[in-house]
């Protein structure tokens, strides 16, 4: 645990713009280690007492020096290099850890008008990002609010202080609601039309509840739905789920126009069987039969091949091409899935 504390006691790295957050985290950490009194100056450099032995005084001095440099090490490990390099000039100070703390506080806890302008401008333009949780957004907002709180006046009257806190929280609530995404519009409208306005904490609780409700209404993954779609370049002619409405045959290669149970084919039979081979009667008969043989099946096969090629083309070309083909070739009913 000691090695972990020496490496990174807190998760915030001081860069000058986040001093308030860093100071809050570091002060809490030092209090937990019972070293905060070194920063406040309650624990000072020991002096040798008249009746104290030199060895005992040396031990007390070493203990004090160890605590100071332990704190300084934590300061260095939680600051950017450009800041930590400035700590060396405080090494020989009677209270080096306190001196560094005071140095950082004086430099970065600015409450001037320029600093207030920067913070107020930032928070007025701050907006919740799509998909950003309420907790994540509040961490940004509270960081600015805490820095603005340093410039707030001190009230001698408890009543006046409570009134000011109520007014301040009301303004914070309005700024928070302005920065939320449109997903929270119903809750935002409800909160703004209440009289009196809810407290900041009450509003945050309702926003968190609304966030939980919205997350439960999000659509499930589309993978299951997309899995039922046809694959790319799918052709209806080859679809295995096509069913003939006359004989209920399933599978590709069967057409209603060819079905023997089609009432339209009751008198003429199947087009594919309309031609029956007859005995040869000589060259003239053969030539005559070849020339006059029905071409319905061959024609249908040609049409089928053409349509298959057309359907395999890009979807953007299908409507125009099919309209041209339909005017040149007679229509042949297709099975529909």
TIGUFI-924709 format. One record per residue (C-alpha): x, y, z; residue number from 1. Coordinates in steps of 0.25 Angstrom, whole numbers. Example, Ala and Ser with C-alpha at 12.3 -4.5 7.8 and 13.67 -1.06 7.14 Angstrom:
// TIGUFI-924709
     xx     yy     zz  seq
     49    -18     31    1
     55     -4     29    2
//
This chain:
// TIGUFI-924709
     xx     yy     zz  seq
      0      0      0    1
     11     10      3    2
     17      7    -11    3
      4     10    -17    4
      2     23     -9    5
     16     28    -13    6
     13     25    -28    7
     -1     32    -29    8
     -8     35    -17    9
    -20     42    -24   10
    -25     41    -38   11
    -24     56    -42   12
    -12     62    -48   13
    -10     77    -45   14
     -8     85    -58   15
    -12     98    -53   16
    -26     99    -58   17
    -31     88    -48   18
    -25     93    -35   19
    -39     93    -28   20
    -41     78    -31   21
    -27     75    -28   22
    -27     82    -15   23
    -40     75    -10   24
    -34     61    -13   25
    -21     64     -8   26
    -26     70      5   27
    -35     58      8   28
    -23     48      5   29
    -14     56     15   30
    -25     56     25   31
    -26     41     24   32
    -11     39     26   33
    -12     49     38   34
     -2     58     31   35
    -11     70     29   36
     -6     77     41   37
      7     78     34   38
      1     87     23   39
     -7     95     33   40
      6     98     41   41
      2     92     54   42
     13     82     53   43
     26     91     51   44
     41     88     51   45
     45     83     65   46
     55     90     73   47
     65     84     83   48
     60     85     97   49
     70     87    108   50
     69     74    115   51
     67     66    102   52
     79     57     97   53
     84     60     83   54
     80     46     79   55
     66     48     83   56
     65     62     76   57
     71     56     63   58
     60     45     63   59
     49     56     64   60
     56     64     54   61
     57     52     44   62
     43     49     47   63
     38     63     43   64
     47     63     31   65
     42     50     26   66
     27     54     27   67
     30     67     19   68
     37     60      8   69
     27     49      7   70
     16     60      5   71
     25     67     -5   72
     27     53    -13   73
     12     52    -14   74
     11     67    -19   75
     22     63    -30   76
     15     51    -34   77
      1     57    -36   78
      6     70    -43   79
     11     72    -58   80
     26     73    -59   81
     26     88    -62   82
     20     90    -48   83
     28     80    -40   84
     41     85    -45   85
     38     98    -37   86
     37     91    -24   87
     52     90    -22   88
     54    104    -17   89
     45    100     -5   90
     54     88      0   91
     62     96     10   92
     50    103     16   93
     46    102     30   94
     33     95     26   95
     35     91     11   96
     22     84      9   97
     14     95     15   98
     22    105      6   99
     19     98     -6  100
      4     97     -3  101
      3    112      0  102
     11    114    -13  103
      1    106    -21  104
    -11    112    -14  105
     -7    126    -16  106
     -4    124    -31  107
    -16    116    -35  108
    -27    119    -26  109
    -30    132    -33  110
    -43    139    -31  111
    -41    151    -40  112
    -51    156    -50  113
    -43    150    -62  114
    -44    136    -56  115
    -58    138    -53  116
    -61    142    -67  117
    -54    130    -72  118
    -61    120    -63  119
    -75    126    -66  120
    -73    127    -81  121
    -69    112    -80  122
    -81    107    -72  123
    -91    115    -81  124
    -85    108    -94  125
    -84     94    -87  126
    -93     84    -93  127
    -96     70    -90  128
    -91     61   -101  129
   -100     50   -108  130
    -98     37   -100  131
    -91     44    -88  132
    -97     40    -75  133
   -102     49    -65  134
    -91     45    -55  135
    -80     49    -65  136
    -86     62    -69  137
    -88     66    -54  138
    -73     63    -51  139
    -70     74    -62  140
    -81     84    -56  141
    -77     82    -42  142
    -62     85    -45  143
    -66     99    -50  144
    -76    101    -39  145
    -66     98    -28  146
    -56    108    -34  147
    -67    119    -35  148
    -70    117    -21  149
    -57    122    -17  150
    -61    136    -21  151
    -74    136    -13  152
    -76    145     -2  153
    -75    141     13  154
    -88    144     20  155
    -88    148     35  156
   -103    144     36  157
   -107    130     35  158
   -120    134     30  159
   -114    142     19  160
   -104    130     15  161
   -116    121     14  162
   -124    130      5  163
   -111    132     -4  164
   -109    117     -5  165
   -123    115     -9  166
   -122    125    -20  167
   -109    120    -25  168
   -114    105    -26  169
   -126    111    -33  170
   -117    117    -44  171
   -109    104    -44  172
   -121     96    -47  173
   -125    105    -58  174
   -111    104    -65  175
   -111     89    -63  176
   -125     88    -70  177
   -121     97    -81  178
   -109     88    -84  179
   -116     75    -85  180
   -119     67    -98  181
   -133     67   -104  182
   -135     53    -98  183
   -138     60    -85  184
   -148     70    -91  185
   -160     64    -84  186
   -153     64    -70  187
   -147     78    -72  188
   -161     84    -76  189
   -167     77    -64  190
   -157     82    -54  191
   -157     97    -59  192
   -172     98    -58  193
   -173     94    -43  194
   -175    104    -33  195
   -167    105    -25  196
   -155     99    -33  197
   -149     86    -27  198
   -136     87    -21  199
   -123     84    -29  200
   -122     70    -22  201
   -136     66    -25  202
   -135     70    -39  203
   -122     62    -41  204
   -129     50    -35  205
   -141     51    -45  206
   -131     52    -56  207
   -124     40    -52  208
   -137     32    -51  209
   -141     37    -65  210
   -127     33    -71  211
   -130     19    -65  212
   -143     19    -72  213
   -138     23    -85  214
   -127     13    -85  215
   -137      2    -83  216
   -145      7    -95  217
   -134      6   -105  218
   -136     -4   -116  219
   -129    -17   -116  220
   -118    -21   -125  221
   -123    -22   -140  222
   -114    -35   -142  223
   -126    -44   -140  224
   -135    -36   -150  225
   -124    -34   -161  226
   -122    -49   -160  227
   -135    -52   -167  228
   -132    -43   -179  229
   -129    -49   -192  230
   -114    -50   -195  231
   -108    -41   -205  232
   -111    -43   -220  233
   -123    -52   -216  234
   -132    -56   -228  235
   -146    -59   -226  236
   -146    -70   -237  237
   -136    -78   -229  238
   -143    -76   -216  239
   -145    -90   -209  240
   -158    -85   -202  241
   -166    -82   -215  242
   -179    -90   -214  243
   -188    -93   -226  244
   -202    -89   -223  245
   -208   -100   -231  246
   -200   -113   -227  247
   -192   -107   -215  248
   -179   -111   -220  249
   -167   -105   -213  250
   -154   -101   -219  251
   -148    -94   -231  252
   -150    -98   -245  253
   -166    -99   -245  254
   -175    -89   -251  255
   -190    -88   -250  256
   -191    -87   -265  257
   -184   -101   -266  258
   -192   -107   -255  259
   -201   -119   -260  260
   -212   -115   -249  261
   -213   -101   -255  262
   -227    -99   -260  263
   -222    -91   -272  264
   -214   -104   -276  265
   -226   -113   -275  266
   -229   -114   -290  267
   -215   -112   -296  268
   -207   -119   -285  269
   -193   -115   -281  270
   -185   -107   -290  271
   -173   -115   -288  272
   -181   -128   -293  273
   -188   -122   -305  274
   -178   -127   -315  275
   -178   -143   -316  276
   -168   -149   -325  277
   -174   -157   -337  278
   -168   -168   -346  279
   -159   -162   -357  280
   -165   -162   -371  281
   -153   -158   -379  282
   -144   -146   -380  283
   -155   -137   -384  284
   -164   -141   -372  285
   -152   -139   -363  286
   -149   -125   -369  287
   -164   -121   -368  288
   -165   -126   -354  289
   -152   -119   -350  290
   -157   -106   -356  291
   -171   -107   -350  292
   -168   -112   -336  293
   -175   -104   -325  294
   -165    -94   -319  295
   -172    -91   -306  296
   -163    -98   -297  297
   -150    -93   -304  298
   -156    -79   -304  299
   -160    -80   -289  300
   -146    -85   -286  301
   -140    -73   -293  302
   -149    -63   -286  303
   -145    -70   -273  304
   -130    -68   -276  305
   -132    -54   -280  306
   -139    -51   -267  307
   -129    -58   -258  308
   -118    -49   -264  309
   -126    -36   -263  310
   -130    -39   -248  311
   -115    -41   -245  312
   -112    -27   -250  313
   -111    -16   -240  314
   -124    -11   -234  315
   -123      3   -240  316
   -124     -3   -254  317
   -135    -13   -252  318
   -148     -5   -253  319
   -143      2   -266  320
   -138    -11   -273  321
   -150    -20   -268  322
   -160    -10   -274  323
   -153    -11   -287  324
   -153    -26   -287  325
   -168    -27   -283  326
   -172    -20   -296  327
   -164    -29   -305  328
   -167    -43   -299  329
   -180    -48   -294  330
   -182    -49   -279  331
   -181    -62   -272  332
   -187    -63   -258  333
   -177    -66   -247  334
   -178    -73   -234  335
   -178    -63   -223  336
   -173    -67   -209  337
//
